[in-house]
C-alpha cells in the first residue's frame, strides 16, 4: 500500500518513496531543555510518535533521530543575554548543565507517561560542537558565510545569487523578509538583516562557551539540527518533522545550510504538526491560559473539573489530524474519556466472544481492515482510523449480545488488528493494567495512615482520608479482614 505524506515543501500530498527501500530516516526537532515541557510540545512529539508507529506498522525499518537542544537556542541572533539557558540558570541559581539535566529528565518522564516510544538516537547539541564547527568552516570556505568580530553568519543574499532560494519552504519572498526585519542587537555585524548566526562570539559573562577558529563562542540554533541530522541520516534523508512554528526561520535555515554545505536538498519530505489551543485560545503563560501536561493528569489546575489519565489525553489528541489545530477544553476531555472507555471496553470484550462455524455477513472484515490501513496511509489520518475502529466497536457489542456471529479465524484476525491499531499504532494503554500496581501501593499507604489515625482516635483525619478519596472516585470499605477499596 502506498503511503502518502503531505510535504510542506511542495504543499501537496505525495506518495512516499524512501531513499532506501524498506528503510526510513526520520529527524524530528526535539525540546529546548531550559524549562518544563509544555502541552503543545507534547502534542507535537505525540504526533510524530504516531507517525513513527504507523511507519513501523507498515513494515518499515525506521531510524528515528530526535535531538536535545541544550545550547545555542538564541532565536534572534542578537543580545546573548537572551540565551534561554543563561537566563534560566541565573533565575534558578544553577549551572547551565544542571538546568539541562533537570529539564531533560522532566521531558523524558512526561513523554514516558504518555507512552511515547523513545527515538532510536537522541543526540545533544553540546555533544556535536565539533561537527557544527566543521560545517561552519566549510560554509566560509565555499563563500556562503563570513566572520565578523568572532561571530559567523550565513550570507542569505549570496545563497540567492547562486540560484538557490532562501524562503522556498515557508514560501516567503526575500524582499518581503528584508522589509519585515526587526531592529535587533547584533544586526550591525551582518551584511544583510536576514543573515543568521552559525556561530556567536561569547561575551565574558556568557557561561556556555567553547573554543573555535573564530574565538570563544557557542553555536547558532539552526546549525545544530543540520549537524546532527546529516551525521546520523546522511546529507539527504527521508523525513524531517517538527512543530509548525519551526517552519520559519529554523527549518528554512536548515534547508539553506544543507544545500550550501552539501550541494543537495537535505530532506525529501518536510512534515509539520499544527498547534494546540485551550478553550479556543492560544496557550500562553502571559495570559494565564496555560497548563502543564502533568497538571492535566493530576487535576491540579483551574481549567478542568477532574484529572485525566494519560491515555485519555492521548486519545483526545489522536482525534485531531496532526496538521489540524487541536483545541482542548473540559467538555472535549470529558467526551474523549467516554470514547476512550467505550473503545477499551470493546477491546476487552473480544476475550469473551463466542465463535460459530459460520460468520455473519453483517460486517466485512477484509473491507474494514483495508479502510483502516488506507486511513493510516493517507497522511497518517488518526481521526479517520478512530472512526473505523468505532465501526468495529459496534460490531463487537453485537457479537457479545449474540446478534451477530463470527468464525474463530475471523475473531483471531479481528483481535490482532484491534490490538495493533489500538495499542501499537495509536499507543493507547489499558488503564487498569497501567495503574493498578502503583495505585494499590499508594492507597495502601493512605489506608495504613487512616488505620493508625483510628487507633489514636483521630477520627477527623480518618474521615478526611475516606471522604477525600471518595471525592476522587475511590471508596474505602472497612471489613473484618481490613480495609479494601473500590473504584466508583
C-alpha positions, 0 to 999 in steps of 0.5 A: 500500500502506498503511503502518502505524506503531505510535504510542506515543501511542495504543499501537496500530498505525495506518495512516499518513496524512501531513499532506501527501500524498506528503510526510513530516516526520520529527524524530528526537532526535539525540546529546548531543555531550559524549562518544563515541557509544555502541552503543545510540545507534547502534542507535537512529539505525540504526533510524530510518535504516531507517525513513527508507529504507523511507519513501523506498522507498515513494515518499515525499518525506521531510524528515528533521530530526535535531538536535545537542544541544550545550547545555542537556542538564541532565536534572534541572533542578537543580545546573548543575554537572551540565551534561554539557558543563561537566563534560566540558570541565573533565575534558578541559581544553577549551572547551565548543565544542571538546568539541562539535566533537570529539564531533560529528565522532566521531558523524558518522564512526561513523554514516558507517561504518555507512552511515547516510544523513545527515538532510536538516537537522541543526540545533544547539541553540546555533544556535536560542537565539533561537527557544527564547527566543521560545517561552519568552516566549510560554509566560509570556505565555499563563500556562503558565510563570513566572520565578523568580530568572532561571530559567523553568519550565513550570507542569505543574499549570496545563497540567492545569487547562486540560484538557490532560494532562501524562503522556498519552504515557508514560501516567503519572498526575500524582499518581503523578509528584508522589509519585515526585519526587526531592529535587533542587537547584533544586526550591525555585524551582518551584511544583510538583516536576514543573515543568521548566526552559525556561530556567536562570539561569547561575551565574558559573562556568557557561561556556555562557551567553547573554543573555535577558529573564530574565538570563544563562542557557542553555536547558532540554533539552526546549525545544530539540527543540520549537524546532527541530522546529516551525521546520523541520516546522511546529507539527504534523508527521508523525513524531517518533522517538527512543530509548525512554528519551526517552519520559519526561520529554523527549518528554512535555515536548515534547508539553506545550510544543507544545500550550501554545505552539501550541494543537495536538498537535505530532506525529501519530505518536510512534515509539520504538526499544527498547534494546540489551543485551550478553550479556543485560545492560544496557550500562553503563560502571559495570559494565564491560559496555560497548563502543564501536561502533568497538571492535566493528569493530576487535576491540579489546575483551574481549567478542568473539573477532574484529572485525566489519565494519560491515555485519555489525553492521548486519545483526545489528541489522536482525534485531531489530524496532526496538521489540524489545530487541536483545541482542548477544553473540559467538555472535549476531555470529558467526551474523549474519556467516554470514547476512550472507555467505550473503545477499551471496553470493546477491546476487552470484550473480544476475550469473551466472544463466542465463535460459530462455524459460520460468520455473519455477513453483517460486517466485512472484515477484509473491507474494514481492515483495508479502510483502516490501513488506507486511513493510516496511509493517507497522511497518517489520518488518526481521526479517520482510523478512530472512526473505523475502529468505532465501526468495529466497536459496534460490531463487537457489542453485537457479537457479545449480545449474540446478534451477530456471529463470527468464525474463530479465524475471523475473531483471531484476525479481528483481535490482532488488528484491534490490538495493533491499531489500538495499542501499537499504532495509536499507543493507547494503554489499558488503564487498569493494567497501567495503574493498578500496581502503583495505585494499590501501593499508594492507597495502601499507604493512605489506608495504613495512615487512616488505620493508625489515625483510628487507633489514636482516635483521630477520627477527623483525619480518618474521615478526611482520608475516606471522604477525600478519596471518595471525592476522587472516585475511590471508596474505602470499605472497612471489613473484618479482614481490613480495609479494601477499596473500590473504584466508583 
